[in-house]
Amino acid sequence: MLKISYTLKGLHLNEPWFASKVPTEDASLLDLYCYRDSTVDSDTFGLKKEKKYTLTHDLTQDEEDLFSSFKSNVRNEIRKHSKIENFVYHADFKSKTLFIEFYKAFAKAKGLASIEARSIDKYGENLFYIYAYLEEELTNMQVYIMDEESGTIRLLHSISTLYDEQHDKQKQAKIGWINRYLHWYTMLHFKKRLFKTFDWGGYTNDPDSPLAGIDKFKASFGGKKTVLYDYYSLPYYAIKVLKERSL
């Protein structure tokens, strides 16, 4: 289990991730707790439970079996990365500033809100960054939450430069190949570190959702649909509801 604690507007929030149990004995039910992405289905007194879905891969299986679970077009596009000229990629645990600046440009193009540093800072040193340059331009970046104890690597953000496909169709295609390759690289990297689970960070399980296109992309890698649960202490859940109503 990965224990995340941080302060927001004077409130001390606790967010244990990937819990194999919901240890209420470790927390007062009046404190601000949210157990995120737990595999446990339990009706626990004093906690509000929310069910959700994600897609996962078993990293303990053979590399060949893992790769063969991807759809054929995904496998082909991953292989194409080796033919891309002027393409380099890097992976590290400290590229927060680079990610935030890159996300600003992405958010502006998509009409989204920017990410604040504090939303990244709360994870401390438990984030893995992987990013790529095409023709010396930063085009792709992915951020993952990693938890040594549970052996879980979970996608948090995946963004890329947006081009007008009508005028930059070839470049946009290459960015897509790179995106798929970076996911594959991350799976292999953490498989070698003996992590057990690659988690795509959510799946709506709703074909009418605005995120159905993202679901389709994730599903093209052939992951297993997995049920997870979030457990909120009642004070934390009340804050969550108030925040959602203000949006």
Beta strands, then each sheet from edge to edge (+ up, - down):
strand 1: 2-8
strand 2: 11-17
strand 3: 34-38
strand 4: 47-58
strand 5: 87-92
strand 6: 127-134
strand 7: 137-147
strand 8: 152-160
strand 9: 197-199
strand 10: 224-233
sheet 1: 1+ 2-
sheet 2: 3+ 10- 4+ 9- 8- 7+ 6- 5+
end
